[in-house]
Amino acid sequence: ELDAEIAVISENMHIRRFAQVEEPNGFVATYNHADGKIGVLVDVETDVVNDAIKEMAKNVAMQIAAMRPQYTSNAEVPADYIAHETEILRAAIMNDPKESQKPEKVIEGIVKGRVNKELKEIVLLDQVYVKAEDGKQSVEKYVQQVAKENNAKVTIKGFTRFETGEGLEKKNEDFAAEVAAQVAGK
């Protein structure tokens, strides 16, 4: 297929990344955003596949496209990531004259609260669902609500999100330094 596309547009292309997702006990929801600039696959394990469940999966895929979570659930977050973030937040508190005077137990609570707040931004199931009517419902609660309404067991097992240009490093060009190097080289 790549060779066929190269032949059509007469430009060389390479496949840099891909994902193959199969779910024998449910389905894989797909979503393309911005004319294919963002693509999302959502692995949905379920015992009921109907229009409501499919709509819920599409909404979750839209959430992923918009909010860029890094992990599906808290269980996926590496312990070293949490330790690193805890260390950074602790150092920030200790460098703040007002905060550093507080008792150790209070500082621990502040650090834990800030880590949990950060996790709510990067963990899909903990994120606030963007279409939530109350503005507070998490993605996990939304999935559970749809599952309950359809007498189904639904688990979001994982997702893959690709964005055009993601992972490409931009070449930093300093035109003035380049000209200076050429002049010096004469």
Disulfide bonds with the S-S distance in Angstrom:
none
